[in-house]
Amino acid sequence: MENLIKALQIFLKYGNIDYPTHCEHDVLYVCVDPEKVLKEDKEKLEKLSFTPDMEISECFSSFKYGSA
């Protein structure tokens, strides 16, 4: 859980969204636009299992923290 909290703290730097997450098909999505995230933070997020989602352009996704 510690790594999930670290990732969420990084995402918080890019906005305090009212409904920032959702799960779908065992994937956790965080609705932060990857275009706004600094390269260094993207690298940290990748190590924490979050990558920019290719299907939903303004989100990051993770299979590690999904709903299953």
C-alpha positions as CSV (number, residue, x, y, z in Angstrom):
1,M,0.0,0.0,0.0
2,E,3.0,2.3,0.6
3,N,3.7,2.5,-3.1
4,L,0.1,3.3,-4.0
5,I,0.2,6.2,-1.5
6,K,3.5,7.5,-2.9
7,A,1.9,7.5,-6.4
8,L,-1.2,9.3,-5.2
9,Q,1.0,12.0,-3.6
10,I,2.7,12.5,-6.9
11,F,-0.6,12.8,-8.7
12,L,-1.8,15.3,-6.1
13,K,0.9,17.7,-7.3
14,Y,-1.1,18.0,-10.5
15,G,-4.5,18.8,-9.1
16,N,-6.9,18.0,-6.3
17,I,-9.6,16.4,-8.4
18,D,-13.0,15.5,-6.7
19,Y,-13.3,12.1,-8.3
20,P,-9.7,11.2,-9.3
21,T,-9.9,7.4,-9.7
22,H,-12.0,4.6,-11.1
23,C,-11.5,0.9,-11.7
24,E,-12.6,-1.0,-14.8
25,H,-11.7,-4.5,-15.8
26,D,-9.2,-4.9,-13.0
27,V,-7.4,-1.7,-13.9
28,L,-7.1,1.4,-11.6
29,Y,-7.3,4.7,-13.5
30,V,-6.1,8.0,-12.1
31,C,-7.5,11.0,-14.0
32,V,-4.4,13.1,-14.3
33,D,-3.4,14.3,-17.8
34,P,0.0,12.8,-18.6
35,E,0.9,15.8,-20.7
36,K,1.0,17.9,-17.5
37,V,3.2,15.5,-15.6
38,L,6.9,16.2,-15.5
39,K,9.3,13.6,-17.0
40,E,10.9,12.9,-13.6
41,D,7.5,12.2,-12.0
42,K,6.5,10.0,-14.9
43,E,9.6,8.0,-14.3
44,K,8.8,7.7,-10.6
45,L,5.2,6.7,-11.4
46,E,6.3,4.0,-13.8
47,K,8.4,2.5,-11.1
48,L,5.3,2.6,-8.9
49,S,3.4,0.7,-11.7
50,F,1.5,3.6,-13.2
51,T,1.8,4.5,-16.9
52,P,0.0,6.9,-19.2
53,D,-3.0,5.1,-20.6
54,M,-3.1,4.6,-24.3
55,E,-6.9,4.3,-24.6
56,I,-7.9,7.1,-22.2
57,S,-5.8,10.0,-23.1
58,E,-6.0,12.0,-19.9
59,C,-5.4,9.2,-17.4
60,F,-2.7,7.0,-16.0
61,S,-3.5,3.3,-15.4
62,S,-2.1,0.4,-13.3
63,F,-2.9,-3.3,-13.4
64,K,-1.2,-3.7,-10.0
65,Y,-3.8,-1.8,-8.0
66,G,-6.9,-2.8,-9.9
67,S,-10.1,-4.2,-8.4
68,A,-9.3,-7.9,-8.5
